[in-house]
Amino acid sequence: HEVEQITGRKVSVSSLRVYKRIYLALVPYQDRIPPEWAYNAWRALVDSGDIPRFLDKALTEGWSGAQLVFAIRKAKGKEKKPKVCPYCGGVLND
């Protein structure tokens, strides 16, 4: 794989397909997504089924990527307690 040669990491074909699906779904919104949001926030946003609604809400409320993931999980009935940094009190990404 060319990816393995460039990065030194093995990446499965199925993972590449998932990355492509996530990326293509977010192309129309790429200029609005904060660069500090991790990939898991991107994936949660796409898997939410309502990208515009969750993206608008997150940007309006000033959510971090972790807060977005938490809100989407809660909306889907998969509530998970967010991890909080014991030093600064900030919400951590999964």
Contacts in CASP RR format, 6 or more apart in sequence:
PFRMAT RR
TARGET T0000
AUTHOR 0000-0000-0000
METHOD contacts of the structure
MODEL  1
HEVEQITGRKVSVSSLRVYKRIYLALVPYQDRIPPEWAYNAWRALVDSGD
IPRFLDKALTEGWSGAQLVFAIRKAKGKEKKPKVCPYCGGVLND
1 10 0 8 1.000
1 11 0 8 1.000
3 9 0 8 1.000
3 11 0 8 1.000
3 16 0 8 1.000
4 10 0 8 1.000
4 11 0 8 1.000
18 43 0 8 1.000
21 46 0 8 1.000
22 39 0 8 1.000
22 42 0 8 1.000
22 43 0 8 1.000
22 46 0 8 1.000
25 46 0 8 1.000
25 51 0 8 1.000
26 33 0 8 1.000
26 42 0 8 1.000
26 45 0 8 1.000
26 46 0 8 1.000
26 51 0 8 1.000
29 51 0 8 1.000
29 52 0 8 1.000
29 55 0 8 1.000
32 55 0 8 1.000
32 59 0 8 1.000
33 42 0 8 1.000
33 45 0 8 1.000
33 55 0 8 1.000
34 59 0 8 1.000
34 65 0 8 1.000
36 64 0 8 1.000
36 65 0 8 1.000
37 64 0 8 1.000
37 65 0 8 1.000
37 68 0 8 1.000
38 65 0 8 1.000
38 93 0 8 1.000
40 69 0 8 1.000
40 93 0 8 1.000
40 94 0 8 1.000
41 65 0 8 1.000
41 66 0 8 1.000
41 68 0 8 1.000
41 69 0 8 1.000
41 93 0 8 1.000
44 68 0 8 1.000
44 69 0 8 1.000
44 72 0 8 1.000
44 73 0 8 1.000
45 51 0 8 1.000
45 54 0 8 1.000
45 55 0 8 1.000
45 68 0 8 1.000
45 72 0 8 1.000
47 72 0 8 1.000
48 54 0 8 1.000
48 72 0 8 1.000
48 75 0 8 1.000
48 76 0 8 1.000
54 68 0 8 1.000
54 71 0 8 1.000
54 72 0 8 1.000
54 75 0 8 1.000
57 63 0 8 1.000
57 71 0 8 1.000
58 65 0 8 1.000
58 67 0 8 1.000
58 68 0 8 1.000
58 71 0 8 1.000
61 67 0 8 1.000
63 71 0 8 1.000
64 91 0 8 1.000
64 93 0 8 1.000
65 93 0 8 1.000
66 82 0 8 1.000
66 83 0 8 1.000
66 91 0 8 1.000
66 92 0 8 1.000
66 93 0 8 1.000
66 94 0 8 1.000
67 82 0 8 1.000
67 91 0 8 1.000
69 93 0 8 1.000
69 94 0 8 1.000
70 79 0 8 1.000
70 80 0 8 1.000
70 82 0 8 1.000
70 91 0 8 1.000
73 79 0 8 1.000
73 80 0 8 1.000
82 91 0 8 1.000
82 92 0 8 1.000
83 91 0 8 1.000
83 92 0 8 1.000
83 93 0 8 1.000
83 94 0 8 1.000
84 90 0 8 1.000
84 91 0 8 1.000
84 92 0 8 1.000
85 91 0 8 1.000
85 92 0 8 1.000
END
